[in-house]
Amino acid sequence: MIKVGIIGATGYVGCELLRLLLNHPKIEIGAISSVSFEGQEIDSIYKNFFNKTNLICENMNEVVKKCDVIFTALPHGLSEDIAKEVIDNKKICIDLGADFRLSDENEYKFWYGKEFSEPELHKKSVYGLPELNKEKIKTSHLIANPGCYPTSIELGLMPLLKNSLIDTNNIICDSKSGTTGAGRSLSLGTHFPEENESFAPYKIGDHRHTPEIEEILSFIANEKVNVTFTPHLLPINRGILSTIYCTPKDNIDLEYIHKLYNDFYKDAPFVHILPLGEIAAIKNIRLSNNCHISLHLNHRKNQIIIISTIDNMIKGAAGQAIQNMNLILGFNEDDGLKIISPAF
């Protein structure tokens, strides 16, 4: 039985990882860690684990020592040294933070205010979007789990960019997320009276996911891609809906685009293209690892409109990380992730 550990288990993403991994049929939770709650049982912090697990938050070094696969669910800037220790011990590291998502150190320094502490390690990492890098993921021991907004946008645009069907300098990504994306730490912006019965954009033109989105879309398109990305905060716990506007190079029939998407994702177990006329909605992917995509045309402007929805905590974080683990270990891609969203 493979032993799996979580460093940063008491954050929202770490908690979601634990919840999903406890139901995985082929692994055992070897250890978990938390700097803030070291020595405490996890079910004293999150009562949903009451009588389900007696795991105690240990030191992160114990997690690396006891486990074969280590998930790091930490803020940016904290994973590189841990990842080096994991890789030096010939184990697997799946990082859910931002430390390995950008290949350009100057971009990382600009957006995150920090240089690479382990530059050679970055050459070994693989961007963990399974629908893009499945074969590379299978042979890697260091995975950069994608950000939540980038996952929704990249999956929404990949078939069009791979086939060079749209203008790469005229893409607008209008994304909305639930408040869990901001993490467990308290802030005024996610305080209930500020967020409830409200809806507003934030970090307009200045969100840290922008360089990740542009780097991966450029890789997919094999040319430079620029986007206008504006995130918004919804008064809900979880879920992302990205509305993506793009201009086709030629007049394209919607039925043709729909078939293109279905063919492109025919072997992707978690990406589902809705029938024409239906609209992707957060409630239909909530608590699952699925991505729902609906396709639309603005006939007056010859514009393609893509709606891409994911659960930011699962396909946008913990679920995708487990999907990557499954690929590396040779498990079924959907092991531990066969979850259907509740109907209401």
Disulfide bonds with the S-S distance in Angstrom:
none
